[in-house]
Amino acid sequence: MLIAFNKPYGVLCQFTDRSQPPRPTLAGFGLPAGVYPAGRLDFDSEGLLLLTDDGRLAHRLTDPAHKQPKTYWVQVEGTPDDAQLQQLREGVTLSDGPTRPSQARRLDAPALWPRDPPVRFRKTVPDAWLELVIHEGRNRQVRRMTAAVGLPTLRLVRVAVGPHRLDGLQPGRWRQISDH
């Protein structure tokens, strides 16, 4: 079974949390029994999370050797110039080494659900949206990449993993994609 879930901001990509006070987890969304995340999304990121009950499928979806592209819409602080976009396309050097090349382009502000809490608005600091497609999945990679080129991330929404897309799925909702 393969499930597409739109993970809301502020939800852990696991079913339990031992911290005090406990944070919201996947357990609160009525997901089918026996599925687990194929990959992760940070607590402060939103969007498409795939869940499955098939270990081989989870491996195919997450192993960088299978090169599943992951597409993100990223709201950044600042106005990206061509040189910054080119740096993202060529790959940037992070503390754990260089990233693979990615696809990066400016994006008109997408029609998304409101985030709770909302992104802090500052009149004196412009922001912009990018679409970034990566083929890796390092810890906080997109945030670290945009910061490395001088564009701190304000909001991060994953909209696709490989051929699987959010396609109008609202936060906290899920749908079954296939029955492997």
PyMOL commands that place a pseudoatom at each C-alpha (Angstrom):
pseudoatom trace, name=CA, resn=MET, resi=1, chain=A, elem=C, hetatm=0, pos=[0.000, 0.000, 0.000]
pseudoatom trace, name=CA, resn=LEU, resi=2, chain=A, elem=C, hetatm=0, pos=[1.248, 3.509, -0.820]
pseudoatom trace, name=CA, resn=ILE, resi=3, chain=A, elem=C, hetatm=0, pos=[-0.287, 6.547, 0.864]
pseudoatom trace, name=CA, resn=ALA, resi=4, chain=A, elem=C, hetatm=0, pos=[0.153, 10.242, -0.002]
pseudoatom trace, name=CA, resn=PHE, resi=5, chain=A, elem=C, hetatm=0, pos=[-0.192, 12.446, 3.090]
pseudoatom trace, name=CA, resn=ASN, resi=6, chain=A, elem=C, hetatm=0, pos=[-0.008, 16.240, 3.256]
pseudoatom trace, name=CA, resn=LYS, resi=7, chain=A, elem=C, hetatm=0, pos=[2.008, 16.719, 6.435]
pseudoatom trace, name=CA, resn=PRO, resi=8, chain=A, elem=C, hetatm=0, pos=[1.077, 19.936, 8.193]
pseudoatom trace, name=CA, resn=TYR, resi=9, chain=A, elem=C, hetatm=0, pos=[3.637, 22.324, 9.660]
pseudoatom trace, name=CA, resn=GLY, resi=10, chain=A, elem=C, hetatm=0, pos=[4.560, 21.318, 13.207]
pseudoatom trace, name=CA, resn=VAL, resi=11, chain=A, elem=C, hetatm=0, pos=[3.925, 17.577, 12.913]
pseudoatom trace, name=CA, resn=LEU, resi=12, chain=A, elem=C, hetatm=0, pos=[6.613, 14.939, 13.490]
pseudoatom trace, name=CA, resn=CYS, resi=13, chain=A, elem=C, hetatm=0, pos=[7.172, 12.292, 10.779]
pseudoatom trace, name=CA, resn=GLN, resi=14, chain=A, elem=C, hetatm=0, pos=[6.713, 9.486, 13.270]
pseudoatom trace, name=CA, resn=PHE, resi=15, chain=A, elem=C, hetatm=0, pos=[3.836, 7.924, 15.165]
pseudoatom trace, name=CA, resn=THR, resi=16, chain=A, elem=C, hetatm=0, pos=[5.099, 8.527, 18.713]
pseudoatom trace, name=CA, resn=ASP, resi=17, chain=A, elem=C, hetatm=0, pos=[6.913, 11.301, 20.552]
pseudoatom trace, name=CA, resn=ARG, resi=18, chain=A, elem=C, hetatm=0, pos=[8.569, 10.837, 23.920]
pseudoatom trace, name=CA, resn=SER, resi=19, chain=A, elem=C, hetatm=0, pos=[9.373, 14.512, 24.469]
pseudoatom trace, name=CA, resn=GLN, resi=20, chain=A, elem=C, hetatm=0, pos=[7.555, 16.527, 27.110]
pseudoatom trace, name=CA, resn=PRO, resi=21, chain=A, elem=C, hetatm=0, pos=[5.222, 18.031, 26.258]
pseudoatom trace, name=CA, resn=PRO, resi=22, chain=A, elem=C, hetatm=0, pos=[4.553, 15.627, 23.368]
pseudoatom trace, name=CA, resn=ARG, resi=23, chain=A, elem=C, hetatm=0, pos=[4.395, 17.152, 19.896]
pseudoatom trace, name=CA, resn=PRO, resi=24, chain=A, elem=C, hetatm=0, pos=[1.806, 16.280, 17.231]
pseudoatom trace, name=CA, resn=THR, resi=25, chain=A, elem=C, hetatm=0, pos=[2.654, 13.074, 15.331]
pseudoatom trace, name=CA, resn=LEU, resi=26, chain=A, elem=C, hetatm=0, pos=[1.300, 11.062, 12.410]
pseudoatom trace, name=CA, resn=ALA, resi=27, chain=A, elem=C, hetatm=0, pos=[-0.820, 9.075, 14.879]
pseudoatom trace, name=CA, resn=GLY, resi=28, chain=A, elem=C, hetatm=0, pos=[-3.423, 11.864, 14.958]
pseudoatom trace, name=CA, resn=PHE, resi=29, chain=A, elem=C, hetatm=0, pos=[-4.455, 11.632, 11.293]
pseudoatom trace, name=CA, resn=GLY, resi=30, chain=A, elem=C, hetatm=0, pos=[-6.266, 8.293, 10.935]
pseudoatom trace, name=CA, resn=LEU, resi=31, chain=A, elem=C, hetatm=0, pos=[-3.648, 6.715, 8.691]
pseudoatom trace, name=CA, resn=PRO, resi=32, chain=A, elem=C, hetatm=0, pos=[-4.022, 2.978, 7.917]
pseudoatom trace, name=CA, resn=ALA, resi=33, chain=A, elem=C, hetatm=0, pos=[-2.407, 0.575, 10.361]
pseudoatom trace, name=CA, resn=GLY, resi=34, chain=A, elem=C, hetatm=0, pos=[0.965, -0.860, 9.409]
pseudoatom trace, name=CA, resn=VAL, resi=35, chain=A, elem=C, hetatm=0, pos=[2.235, 2.009, 7.226]
pseudoatom trace, name=CA, resn=TYR, resi=36, chain=A, elem=C, hetatm=0, pos=[5.375, 3.985, 7.987]
pseudoatom trace, name=CA, resn=PRO, resi=37, chain=A, elem=C, hetatm=0, pos=[7.043, 6.990, 6.361]
pseudoatom trace, name=CA, resn=ALA, resi=38, chain=A, elem=C, hetatm=0, pos=[9.183, 6.429, 3.280]
pseudoatom trace, name=CA, resn=GLY, resi=39, chain=A, elem=C, hetatm=0, pos=[11.525, 9.315, 3.984]
pseudoatom trace, name=CA, resn=ARG, resi=40, chain=A, elem=C, hetatm=0, pos=[11.072, 12.288, 6.252]
pseudoatom trace, name=CA, resn=LEU, resi=41, chain=A, elem=C, hetatm=0, pos=[9.992, 15.904, 6.339]
pseudoatom trace, name=CA, resn=ASP, resi=42, chain=A, elem=C, hetatm=0, pos=[11.244, 18.192, 9.080]
pseudoatom trace, name=CA, resn=PHE, resi=43, chain=A, elem=C, hetatm=0, pos=[8.913, 19.297, 11.871]
pseudoatom trace, name=CA, resn=ASP, resi=44, chain=A, elem=C, hetatm=0, pos=[8.865, 22.805, 10.384]
pseudoatom trace, name=CA, resn=SER, resi=45, chain=A, elem=C, hetatm=0, pos=[8.350, 21.678, 6.768]
pseudoatom trace, name=CA, resn=GLU, resi=46, chain=A, elem=C, hetatm=0, pos=[5.057, 20.863, 5.068]
pseudoatom trace, name=CA, resn=GLY, resi=47, chain=A, elem=C, hetatm=0, pos=[3.759, 18.856, 2.191]
pseudoatom trace, name=CA, resn=LEU, resi=48, chain=A, elem=C, hetatm=0, pos=[3.959, 15.453, 0.589]
pseudoatom trace, name=CA, resn=LEU, resi=49, chain=A, elem=C, hetatm=0, pos=[4.983, 12.551, 2.775]
pseudoatom trace, name=CA, resn=LEU, resi=50, chain=A, elem=C, hetatm=0, pos=[4.711, 9.052, 1.343]
pseudoatom trace, name=CA, resn=LEU, resi=51, chain=A, elem=C, hetatm=0, pos=[3.875, 6.172, 3.675]
pseudoatom trace, name=CA, resn=THR, resi=52, chain=A, elem=C, hetatm=0, pos=[3.937, 2.480, 2.871]
pseudoatom trace, name=CA, resn=ASP, resi=53, chain=A, elem=C, hetatm=0, pos=[3.713, -0.978, 4.381]
pseudoatom trace, name=CA, resn=ASP, resi=54, chain=A, elem=C, hetatm=0, pos=[6.234, -2.319, 1.808]
pseudoatom trace, name=CA, resn=GLY, resi=55, chain=A, elem=C, hetatm=0, pos=[9.914, -2.178, 2.827]
pseudoatom trace, name=CA, resn=ARG, resi=56, chain=A, elem=C, hetatm=0, pos=[11.238, -2.657, -0.718]
pseudoatom trace, name=CA, resn=LEU, resi=57, chain=A, elem=C, hetatm=0, pos=[9.038, 0.146, -2.014]
pseudoatom trace, name=CA, resn=ALA, resi=58, chain=A, elem=C, hetatm=0, pos=[10.188, 2.422, 0.832]
pseudoatom trace, name=CA, resn=HIS, resi=59, chain=A, elem=C, hetatm=0, pos=[13.802, 1.679, -0.138]
pseudoatom trace, name=CA, resn=ARG, resi=60, chain=A, elem=C, hetatm=0, pos=[13.136, 2.444, -3.831]
pseudoatom trace, name=CA, resn=LEU, resi=61, chain=A, elem=C, hetatm=0, pos=[11.496, 5.745, -2.885]
pseudoatom trace, name=CA, resn=THR, resi=62, chain=A, elem=C, hetatm=0, pos=[14.223, 6.907, -0.513]
pseudoatom trace, name=CA, resn=ASP, resi=63, chain=A, elem=C, hetatm=0, pos=[17.549, 5.454, -1.676]
pseudoatom trace, name=CA, resn=PRO, resi=64, chain=A, elem=C, hetatm=0, pos=[19.569, 8.109, -3.579]
pseudoatom trace, name=CA, resn=ALA, resi=65, chain=A, elem=C, hetatm=0, pos=[20.745, 5.345, -5.948]
pseudoatom trace, name=CA, resn=HIS, resi=66, chain=A, elem=C, hetatm=0, pos=[17.208, 5.305, -7.380]
pseudoatom trace, name=CA, resn=LYS, resi=67, chain=A, elem=C, hetatm=0, pos=[17.385, 9.082, -8.007]
pseudoatom trace, name=CA, resn=GLN, resi=68, chain=A, elem=C, hetatm=0, pos=[13.760, 9.890, -7.165]
pseudoatom trace, name=CA, resn=PRO, resi=69, chain=A, elem=C, hetatm=0, pos=[13.461, 13.652, -7.682]
pseudoatom trace, name=CA, resn=LYS, resi=70, chain=A, elem=C, hetatm=0, pos=[11.936, 15.596, -4.816]
pseudoatom trace, name=CA, resn=THR, resi=71, chain=A, elem=C, hetatm=0, pos=[10.241, 18.872, -5.728]
pseudoatom trace, name=CA, resn=TYR, resi=72, chain=A, elem=C, hetatm=0, pos=[9.960, 21.695, -3.204]
pseudoatom trace, name=CA, resn=TRP, resi=73, chain=A, elem=C, hetatm=0, pos=[8.360, 25.120, -3.264]
pseudoatom trace, name=CA, resn=VAL, resi=74, chain=A, elem=C, hetatm=0, pos=[10.514, 27.335, -1.095]
pseudoatom trace, name=CA, resn=GLN, resi=75, chain=A, elem=C, hetatm=0, pos=[9.676, 30.805, 0.168]
pseudoatom trace, name=CA, resn=VAL, resi=76, chain=A, elem=C, hetatm=0, pos=[12.981, 32.579, 0.754]
pseudoatom trace, name=CA, resn=GLU, resi=77, chain=A, elem=C, hetatm=0, pos=[13.994, 35.834, 2.338]
pseudoatom trace, name=CA, resn=GLY, resi=78, chain=A, elem=C, hetatm=0, pos=[15.483, 38.104, -0.293]
pseudoatom trace, name=CA, resn=THR, resi=79, chain=A, elem=C, hetatm=0, pos=[15.264, 38.379, -4.054]
pseudoatom trace, name=CA, resn=PRO, resi=80, chain=A, elem=C, hetatm=0, pos=[17.129, 35.602, -5.874]
pseudoatom trace, name=CA, resn=ASP, resi=81, chain=A, elem=C, hetatm=0, pos=[19.404, 36.707, -8.689]
pseudoatom trace, name=CA, resn=ASP, resi=82, chain=A, elem=C, hetatm=0, pos=[20.661, 34.644, -11.612]
pseudoatom trace, name=CA, resn=ALA, resi=83, chain=A, elem=C, hetatm=0, pos=[23.989, 33.912, -9.891]
pseudoatom trace, name=CA, resn=GLN, resi=84, chain=A, elem=C, hetatm=0, pos=[22.265, 32.477, -6.807]
pseudoatom trace, name=CA, resn=LEU, resi=85, chain=A, elem=C, hetatm=0, pos=[20.004, 30.313, -8.953]
pseudoatom trace, name=CA, resn=GLN, resi=86, chain=A, elem=C, hetatm=0, pos=[23.017, 29.099, -10.927]
pseudoatom trace, name=CA, resn=GLN, resi=87, chain=A, elem=C, hetatm=0, pos=[24.816, 28.171, -7.683]
pseudoatom trace, name=CA, resn=LEU, resi=88, chain=A, elem=C, hetatm=0, pos=[21.797, 26.076, -6.650]
pseudoatom trace, name=CA, resn=ARG, resi=89, chain=A, elem=C, hetatm=0, pos=[21.704, 24.413, -10.083]
pseudoatom trace, name=CA, resn=GLU, resi=90, chain=A, elem=C, hetatm=0, pos=[25.407, 23.523, -9.985]
pseudoatom trace, name=CA, resn=GLY, resi=91, chain=A, elem=C, hetatm=0, pos=[25.299, 22.309, -6.376]
pseudoatom trace, name=CA, resn=VAL, resi=92, chain=A, elem=C, hetatm=0, pos=[26.529, 24.087, -3.292]
pseudoatom trace, name=CA, resn=THR, resi=93, chain=A, elem=C, hetatm=0, pos=[29.062, 23.012, -0.695]
pseudoatom trace, name=CA, resn=LEU, resi=94, chain=A, elem=C, hetatm=0, pos=[27.546, 22.315, 2.705]
pseudoatom trace, name=CA, resn=SER, resi=95, chain=A, elem=C, hetatm=0, pos=[29.246, 21.281, 5.945]
pseudoatom trace, name=CA, resn=ASP, resi=96, chain=A, elem=C, hetatm=0, pos=[28.802, 17.614, 4.938]
pseudoatom trace, name=CA, resn=GLY, resi=97, chain=A, elem=C, hetatm=0, pos=[30.127, 18.092, 1.402]
pseudoatom trace, name=CA, resn=PRO, resi=98, chain=A, elem=C, hetatm=0, pos=[28.877, 19.289, -1.979]
pseudoatom trace, name=CA, resn=THR, resi=99, chain=A, elem=C, hetatm=0, pos=[25.294, 18.687, -3.053]
pseudoatom trace, name=CA, resn=ARG, resi=100, chain=A, elem=C, hetatm=0, pos=[24.401, 17.179, -6.371]
pseudoatom trace, name=CA, resn=PRO, resi=101, chain=A, elem=C, hetatm=0, pos=[23.231, 19.585, -9.062]
pseudoatom trace, name=CA, resn=SER, resi=102, chain=A, elem=C, hetatm=0, pos=[19.575, 20.539, -8.758]
pseudoatom trace, name=CA, resn=GLN, resi=103, chain=A, elem=C, hetatm=0, pos=[16.939, 22.280, -10.777]
pseudoatom trace, name=CA, resn=ALA, resi=104, chain=A, elem=C, hetatm=0, pos=[16.132, 25.767, -9.500]
pseudoatom trace, name=CA, resn=ARG, resi=105, chain=A, elem=C, hetatm=0, pos=[13.809, 28.420, -10.854]
pseudoatom trace, name=CA, resn=ARG, resi=106, chain=A, elem=C, hetatm=0, pos=[11.838, 31.399, -9.665]
pseudoatom trace, name=CA, resn=LEU, resi=107, chain=A, elem=C, hetatm=0, pos=[8.170, 30.725, -9.031]
pseudoatom trace, name=CA, resn=ASP, resi=108, chain=A, elem=C, hetatm=0, pos=[5.179, 33.021, -8.757]
pseudoatom trace, name=CA, resn=ALA, resi=109, chain=A, elem=C, hetatm=0, pos=[3.705, 32.816, -5.260]
pseudoatom trace, name=CA, resn=PRO, resi=110, chain=A, elem=C, hetatm=0, pos=[1.762, 29.529, -5.320]
pseudoatom trace, name=CA, resn=ALA, resi=111, chain=A, elem=C, hetatm=0, pos=[-1.833, 29.236, -4.149]
pseudoatom trace, name=CA, resn=LEU, resi=112, chain=A, elem=C, hetatm=0, pos=[-1.237, 27.340, -0.911]
pseudoatom trace, name=CA, resn=TRP, resi=113, chain=A, elem=C, hetatm=0, pos=[-3.212, 26.827, 2.271]
pseudoatom trace, name=CA, resn=PRO, resi=114, chain=A, elem=C, hetatm=0, pos=[-2.458, 29.289, 5.068]
pseudoatom trace, name=CA, resn=ARG, resi=115, chain=A, elem=C, hetatm=0, pos=[0.262, 28.152, 7.420]
pseudoatom trace, name=CA, resn=ASP, resi=116, chain=A, elem=C, hetatm=0, pos=[-0.401, 28.063, 11.151]
pseudoatom trace, name=CA, resn=PRO, resi=117, chain=A, elem=C, hetatm=0, pos=[1.452, 29.936, 12.520]
pseudoatom trace, name=CA, resn=PRO, resi=118, chain=A, elem=C, hetatm=0, pos=[1.890, 32.238, 9.527]
pseudoatom trace, name=CA, resn=VAL, resi=119, chain=A, elem=C, hetatm=0, pos=[5.317, 33.117, 8.162]
pseudoatom trace, name=CA, resn=ARG, resi=120, chain=A, elem=C, hetatm=0, pos=[6.511, 36.364, 9.735]
pseudoatom trace, name=CA, resn=PHE, resi=121, chain=A, elem=C, hetatm=0, pos=[5.966, 39.246, 7.317]
pseudoatom trace, name=CA, resn=ARG, resi=122, chain=A, elem=C, hetatm=0, pos=[8.474, 42.105, 7.249]
pseudoatom trace, name=CA, resn=LYS, resi=123, chain=A, elem=C, hetatm=0, pos=[7.719, 45.161, 5.128]
pseudoatom trace, name=CA, resn=THR, resi=124, chain=A, elem=C, hetatm=0, pos=[11.396, 46.045, 4.700]
pseudoatom trace, name=CA, resn=VAL, resi=125, chain=A, elem=C, hetatm=0, pos=[12.603, 42.566, 3.657]
pseudoatom trace, name=CA, resn=PRO, resi=126, chain=A, elem=C, hetatm=0, pos=[11.442, 41.170, 0.312]
pseudoatom trace, name=CA, resn=ASP, resi=127, chain=A, elem=C, hetatm=0, pos=[10.686, 37.514, -0.149]
pseudoatom trace, name=CA, resn=ALA, resi=128, chain=A, elem=C, hetatm=0, pos=[10.336, 35.269, -3.180]
pseudoatom trace, name=CA, resn=TRP, resi=129, chain=A, elem=C, hetatm=0, pos=[9.376, 31.713, -4.117]
pseudoatom trace, name=CA, resn=LEU, resi=130, chain=A, elem=C, hetatm=0, pos=[11.600, 29.132, -5.763]
pseudoatom trace, name=CA, resn=GLU, resi=131, chain=A, elem=C, hetatm=0, pos=[10.972, 25.674, -7.108]
pseudoatom trace, name=CA, resn=LEU, resi=132, chain=A, elem=C, hetatm=0, pos=[13.861, 23.396, -6.223]
pseudoatom trace, name=CA, resn=VAL, resi=133, chain=A, elem=C, hetatm=0, pos=[14.190, 19.800, -7.451]
pseudoatom trace, name=CA, resn=ILE, resi=134, chain=A, elem=C, hetatm=0, pos=[16.821, 17.699, -5.702]
pseudoatom trace, name=CA, resn=HIS, resi=135, chain=A, elem=C, hetatm=0, pos=[17.881, 14.056, -6.003]
pseudoatom trace, name=CA, resn=GLU, resi=136, chain=A, elem=C, hetatm=0, pos=[19.199, 13.596, -2.467]
pseudoatom trace, name=CA, resn=GLY, resi=137, chain=A, elem=C, hetatm=0, pos=[17.657, 13.780, 0.964]
pseudoatom trace, name=CA, resn=ARG, resi=138, chain=A, elem=C, hetatm=0, pos=[20.199, 15.054, 3.452]
pseudoatom trace, name=CA, resn=ASN, resi=139, chain=A, elem=C, hetatm=0, pos=[19.147, 16.481, 6.782]
pseudoatom trace, name=CA, resn=ARG, resi=140, chain=A, elem=C, hetatm=0, pos=[17.567, 19.924, 6.228]
pseudoatom trace, name=CA, resn=GLN, resi=141, chain=A, elem=C, hetatm=0, pos=[19.224, 20.002, 2.805]
pseudoatom trace, name=CA, resn=VAL, resi=142, chain=A, elem=C, hetatm=0, pos=[16.979, 22.514, 1.025]
pseudoatom trace, name=CA, resn=ARG, resi=143, chain=A, elem=C, hetatm=0, pos=[17.150, 24.959, 3.935]
pseudoatom trace, name=CA, resn=ARG, resi=144, chain=A, elem=C, hetatm=0, pos=[20.931, 24.640, 4.081]
pseudoatom trace, name=CA, resn=MET, resi=145, chain=A, elem=C, hetatm=0, pos=[21.251, 25.067, 0.302]
pseudoatom trace, name=CA, resn=THR, resi=146, chain=A, elem=C, hetatm=0, pos=[19.207, 28.270, 0.167]
pseudoatom trace, name=CA, resn=ALA, resi=147, chain=A, elem=C, hetatm=0, pos=[21.046, 29.664, 3.205]
pseudoatom trace, name=CA, resn=ALA, resi=148, chain=A, elem=C, hetatm=0, pos=[24.396, 28.850, 1.559]
pseudoatom trace, name=CA, resn=VAL, resi=149, chain=A, elem=C, hetatm=0, pos=[23.527, 31.160, -1.351]
pseudoatom trace, name=CA, resn=GLY, resi=150, chain=A, elem=C, hetatm=0, pos=[22.227, 33.950, 0.914]
pseudoatom trace, name=CA, resn=LEU, resi=151, chain=A, elem=C, hetatm=0, pos=[18.495, 33.165, 0.723]
pseudoatom trace, name=CA, resn=PRO, resi=152, chain=A, elem=C, hetatm=0, pos=[17.246, 31.903, 4.104]
pseudoatom trace, name=CA, resn=THR, resi=153, chain=A, elem=C, hetatm=0, pos=[14.145, 29.694, 3.894]
pseudoatom trace, name=CA, resn=LEU, resi=154, chain=A, elem=C, hetatm=0, pos=[10.932, 31.067, 5.379]
pseudoatom trace, name=CA, resn=ARG, resi=155, chain=A, elem=C, hetatm=0, pos=[8.548, 28.297, 4.299]
pseudoatom trace, name=CA, resn=LEU, resi=156, chain=A, elem=C, hetatm=0, pos=[9.224, 24.893, 2.744]
pseudoatom trace, name=CA, resn=VAL, resi=157, chain=A, elem=C, hetatm=0, pos=[6.579, 22.751, 1.042]
pseudoatom trace, name=CA, resn=ARG, resi=158, chain=A, elem=C, hetatm=0, pos=[7.367, 19.446, -0.684]
pseudoatom trace, name=CA, resn=VAL, resi=159, chain=A, elem=C, hetatm=0, pos=[4.973, 19.077, -3.614]
pseudoatom trace, name=CA, resn=ALA, resi=160, chain=A, elem=C, hetatm=0, pos=[6.276, 15.897, -5.285]
pseudoatom trace, name=CA, resn=VAL, resi=161, chain=A, elem=C, hetatm=0, pos=[8.394, 12.784, -4.826]
pseudoatom trace, name=CA, resn=GLY, resi=162, chain=A, elem=C, hetatm=0, pos=[9.105, 11.133, -8.163]
pseudoatom trace, name=CA, resn=PRO, resi=163, chain=A, elem=C, hetatm=0, pos=[5.787, 10.893, -10.025]
pseudoatom trace, name=CA, resn=HIS, resi=164, chain=A, elem=C, hetatm=0, pos=[3.716, 11.320, -6.852]
pseudoatom trace, name=CA, resn=ARG, resi=165, chain=A, elem=C, hetatm=0, pos=[2.268, 14.814, -6.290]
pseudoatom trace, name=CA, resn=LEU, resi=166, chain=A, elem=C, hetatm=0, pos=[0.122, 16.580, -3.700]
pseudoatom trace, name=CA, resn=ASP, resi=167, chain=A, elem=C, hetatm=0, pos=[-2.452, 17.492, -6.377]
pseudoatom trace, name=CA, resn=GLY, resi=168, chain=A, elem=C, hetatm=0, pos=[-4.827, 19.464, -4.155]
pseudoatom trace, name=CA, resn=LEU, resi=169, chain=A, elem=C, hetatm=0, pos=[-4.496, 17.255, -1.081]
pseudoatom trace, name=CA, resn=GLN, resi=170, chain=A, elem=C, hetatm=0, pos=[-5.135, 19.514, 1.921]
pseudoatom trace, name=CA, resn=PRO, resi=171, chain=A, elem=C, hetatm=0, pos=[-2.957, 19.549, 5.082]
pseudoatom trace, name=CA, resn=GLY, resi=172, chain=A, elem=C, hetatm=0, pos=[-3.696, 16.650, 7.409]
pseudoatom trace, name=CA, resn=ARG, resi=173, chain=A, elem=C, hetatm=0, pos=[-5.451, 14.666, 4.654]
pseudoatom trace, name=CA, resn=TRP, resi=174, chain=A, elem=C, hetatm=0, pos=[-4.276, 11.495, 2.926]
pseudoatom trace, name=CA, resn=ARG, resi=175, chain=A, elem=C, hetatm=0, pos=[-5.211, 9.284, 0.014]
pseudoatom trace, name=CA, resn=GLN, resi=176, chain=A, elem=C, hetatm=0, pos=[-4.203, 5.835, -1.096]
pseudoatom trace, name=CA, resn=ILE, resi=177, chain=A, elem=C, hetatm=0, pos=[-2.160, 5.959, -4.291]
pseudoatom trace, name=CA, resn=SER, resi=178, chain=A, elem=C, hetatm=0, pos=[-1.789, 2.248, -4.938]
pseudoatom trace, name=CA, resn=ASP, resi=179, chain=A, elem=C, hetatm=0, pos=[-2.143, -1.171, -3.430]
pseudoatom trace, name=CA, resn=HIS, resi=180, chain=A, elem=C, hetatm=0, pos=[1.300, -2.800, -3.904]
for i in range(1, 180): cmd.bond("trace and resi %d" % i, "trace and resi %d" % (i + 1))
show_as sticks, trace
zoom trace
